[in-house]
Amino acid sequence: MNLLLAQWLLAAAAVYGLLGLLFAVPFVWRGVDRIDSSAHGAGWGFRIVVVPGVILLWPLLLERWQRARSSAP
């Protein structure tokens, strides 16, 4: 029973991480500029550094990006 739960949790974490990685690519490329004006013009060094955080926090960042996109002029 415990092994099955551990396998399920590991699979869930892997899916979450994969979705986060798939989200991180377009977000780092375009989205970070939309939700944080301080990041506008930041180089690729900064963008690469924030990728792990984007992978972990992708649902929150997706929501903020959608709000920023809907409020854009």
C-alpha angles and dihedrals in degrees: 000000000000091000091053091050091049091050091049093049091048091050091048091050090049092052091047091050093047092050089048092052092048089050094045096063099063093031094056090043097050115348101065090065091054098052099037120039090192089065092056108118094011114149129244091263090067092044093052091048093055095050095092091052091047090052091053097042100036098127092055093044092047090055092048091047091051091049091049091048093050093048094048115116 
